[in-house]
Amino acid sequence: MPNTTWLITGASRGLGMETVRRLRQLLQTPTNTVFGTCRSPSTATELAALVSSPGTLYIVKLDVTDEVSIKAAANEVFKLLNGAGLDYVLNNAGINRGDDLAFNFTPSALSDMMATNALGPALVSRYLLPAIERSDRRVIMNMTSRLASIGSDYGTIDACYCMSKIALNMLTYKQARQHPDLIPIVLEPGWVKTDMGGPGAEIEPA
């Protein structure tokens, strides 16, 4: 049976951590390999607890706001893959600095969210492309938000976050147009009870 490979950004908390937990079922199969990336592997204790699974879990240091970190992480993944392809990339890492408005936001908040939520996934996908192209699956999953839908009309809330996720949606479209051989898609998980979503969200992470 061929090996199946996954890479997940922001894997130490929130939806990233929950995705790895779901993938734990995959990790029960020795032919599955998961790269869980996070900014601080030394403090990612929940993620580290899954390393002993029959499948292979590598914890890779990656800060999606730092191009040098992204390049270094990609090189580490290439070495660990040893010529194999990367089947699934989940660009999950994201931030929301809080509720702001179109005429009431700070430039730093918009810059931070664009860097994390749009530029980060763009660079992660770009630097991992050689490994993605070696795969038979070639799936890039970009975690979006319903708030990025103009048609859904969510009003004035979270202006900077919405702008960053709209940029991510357009990135996904452009990735698909440039590389018809890839499968770039957006995923919308709903309003989830994570650190970002808060306790009043609609659904549990599972």
C-alpha positions as CSV (number, residue, x, y, z in Angstrom):
1,M,0.0,0.0,0.0
2,P,1.5,3.4,-1.0
3,N,2.3,6.0,1.7
4,T,-0.1,8.9,2.1
5,T,1.4,12.2,3.2
6,W,-0.3,15.2,4.9
7,L,1.0,18.6,6.1
8,I,-1.1,20.8,8.4
9,T,-0.1,24.3,9.5
10,G,-1.1,25.6,12.9
11,A,-1.3,22.1,14.2
12,S,-0.7,22.7,17.9
13,R,-4.1,24.2,18.7
14,G,-7.6,24.9,17.5
15,L,-8.8,23.3,14.3
16,G,-5.3,22.3,13.4
17,M,-4.9,20.2,16.6
18,E,-8.4,18.8,16.1
19,T,-7.5,17.8,12.5
20,V,-4.4,16.0,13.7
21,R,-6.6,14.2,16.3
22,R,-9.0,13.1,13.5
23,L,-5.9,12.0,11.5
24,R,-4.9,9.9,14.5
25,Q,-7.1,7.3,12.9
26,L,-4.9,7.6,9.8
27,L,-1.8,7.4,12.0
28,Q,-2.9,4.0,13.2
29,T,-1.9,2.9,9.7
30,P,1.9,2.7,9.3
31,T,1.7,3.9,5.7
32,N,0.4,7.3,6.7
33,T,2.8,10.3,7.3
34,V,1.6,13.6,8.8
35,F,3.7,16.8,9.1
36,G,2.2,18.9,11.9
37,T,3.7,22.4,11.8
38,C,3.6,25.1,14.5
39,R,5.6,28.1,15.7
40,S,6.9,26.4,18.9
41,P,7.3,22.6,18.7
42,S,8.9,22.6,22.2
43,T,5.5,23.7,23.8
44,A,3.2,21.6,21.5
45,T,2.7,18.9,24.1
46,E,-0.7,17.6,22.8
47,L,0.8,17.3,19.3
48,A,3.9,15.5,20.7
49,A,1.7,13.0,22.5
50,L,0.7,11.6,19.1
51,V,4.2,10.9,17.9
52,S,4.1,7.3,19.2
53,S,1.4,6.3,16.8
54,P,2.0,3.4,14.3
55,G,2.0,6.0,11.5
56,T,4.6,8.7,11.3
57,L,4.1,12.2,12.7
58,Y,6.8,14.8,12.3
59,I,6.5,18.1,14.2
60,V,8.0,20.8,12.1
61,K,8.8,24.4,13.2
62,L,7.0,26.8,10.9
63,D,5.9,30.4,11.4
64,V,3.6,31.4,8.5
65,T,4.4,35.1,8.9
66,D,8.1,34.5,8.4
67,E,9.3,33.6,4.8
68,V,12.7,32.4,6.1
69,S,10.9,30.0,8.5
70,I,8.6,28.8,5.7
71,K,11.6,28.0,3.4
72,A,13.4,26.2,6.2
73,A,10.3,24.1,7.0
74,A,9.8,23.2,3.4
75,N,13.5,22.1,3.1
76,E,13.0,20.0,6.2
77,V,9.9,18.4,4.8
78,F,11.7,17.7,1.5
79,K,14.5,15.9,3.4
80,L,12.0,13.8,5.4
81,L,10.0,12.9,2.3
82,N,13.2,11.7,0.6
83,G,11.8,12.2,-2.9
84,A,8.2,11.2,-2.1
85,G,5.3,13.5,-2.9
86,L,3.1,15.5,-0.6
87,D,-0.5,14.5,-1.1
88,Y,-2.5,16.9,1.1
89,V,-1.6,20.4,2.4
90,L,-4.0,22.0,4.9
91,N,-3.3,25.7,5.3
92,N,-5.1,26.1,8.6
93,A,-3.0,28.6,10.6
94,G,-5.0,31.8,11.0
95,I,-5.7,34.8,13.3
96,N,-8.4,37.3,14.0
97,R,-7.3,40.3,16.0
98,G,-10.8,41.2,17.0
99,D,-13.9,43.0,15.8
100,D,-13.1,46.0,13.7
101,L,-14.9,48.1,11.1
102,A,-14.1,49.4,7.6
103,F,-13.6,52.9,8.9
104,N,-12.2,51.9,12.3
105,F,-9.2,49.6,12.2
106,T,-5.5,49.8,12.8
107,P,-3.0,49.3,9.9
108,S,-1.1,46.8,12.1
109,A,-4.2,44.6,12.6
110,L,-4.9,44.5,8.8
111,S,-1.2,43.8,8.0
112,D,-1.0,41.0,10.6
113,M,-4.1,39.3,9.3
114,M,-3.2,39.6,5.7
115,A,0.3,38.2,6.5
116,T,-1.0,35.2,8.4
117,N,-4.3,34.4,6.6
118,A,-3.4,35.1,3.0
119,L,0.4,35.6,2.4
120,G,1.3,32.7,4.7
121,P,-0.8,30.1,2.8
122,A,0.5,31.5,-0.5
123,L,4.1,31.1,0.6
124,V,3.6,27.7,2.2
125,S,2.0,26.4,-1.0
126,R,4.7,28.0,-3.1
127,Y,7.6,26.6,-1.3
128,L,6.1,23.1,-1.0
129,L,5.1,23.0,-4.6
130,P,7.9,20.7,-5.8
131,A,6.8,18.0,-3.3
132,I,3.1,18.6,-4.1
133,E,3.8,18.1,-7.8
134,R,5.4,14.7,-7.1
135,S,2.2,13.5,-5.6
136,D,-0.7,11.7,-7.3
137,R,-3.2,13.6,-5.2
138,R,-1.9,17.2,-5.2
139,V,-4.5,18.7,-2.9
140,I,-4.1,22.1,-1.3
141,M,-6.8,22.9,1.3
142,N,-7.1,26.6,2.3
143,M,-9.2,27.2,5.5
144,T,-11.5,30.1,4.8
145,S,-14.5,31.6,6.6
146,R,-18.1,32.2,5.9
147,L,-17.4,35.8,6.8
148,A,-15.5,36.1,3.5
149,S,-18.7,35.7,1.5
150,I,-20.1,39.0,0.3
151,G,-23.4,37.3,-0.7
152,S,-24.0,36.1,2.8
153,D,-24.0,39.7,4.0
154,Y,-22.6,39.5,7.5
155,G,-22.6,43.3,7.8
156,T,-19.9,45.4,9.4
157,I,-18.1,43.0,11.7
158,D,-14.5,41.8,11.4
159,A,-13.5,43.9,8.5
160,C,-9.8,43.1,8.4
161,Y,-10.3,39.4,9.0
162,C,-12.9,39.3,6.2
163,M,-10.5,41.1,3.8
164,S,-7.8,38.6,4.5
165,K,-10.0,35.6,3.9
166,I,-11.4,37.0,0.7
167,A,-7.7,37.3,-0.4
168,L,-7.3,33.7,0.5
169,N,-10.3,32.7,-1.6
170,M,-8.8,34.5,-4.6
171,L,-5.4,32.9,-4.0
172,T,-7.1,29.5,-4.2
173,Y,-8.8,30.4,-7.5
174,K,-5.5,31.7,-8.9
175,Q,-3.7,28.5,-7.8
176,A,-6.2,26.4,-9.6
177,R,-6.0,28.5,-12.8
178,Q,-2.2,28.5,-12.8
179,H,-1.9,24.8,-12.1
180,P,-4.9,22.8,-13.4
181,D,-3.1,19.7,-12.4
182,L,-3.5,20.6,-8.7
183,I,-6.6,20.5,-6.6
184,P,-6.7,23.7,-4.6
185,I,-9.9,24.1,-2.6
186,V,-11.3,26.3,0.2
187,L,-12.8,24.7,3.3
188,E,-15.3,26.5,5.6
189,P,-15.6,24.8,9.0
190,G,-18.3,27.0,10.4
191,W,-18.2,28.9,13.7
192,V,-16.2,26.6,15.9
193,K,-15.5,26.7,19.7
194,T,-11.7,27.3,19.4
195,D,-9.6,30.1,20.9
196,M,-10.5,32.2,17.9
197,G,-14.2,31.2,17.7
198,G,-14.8,31.6,21.4
199,P,-17.1,29.6,23.8
200,G,-20.2,31.1,22.2
201,A,-19.6,29.4,18.8
202,E,-22.0,27.1,17.2
203,I,-20.2,23.8,17.0
204,E,-17.5,21.7,18.8
205,P,-14.1,21.3,17.1
206,A,-14.7,17.6,16.6
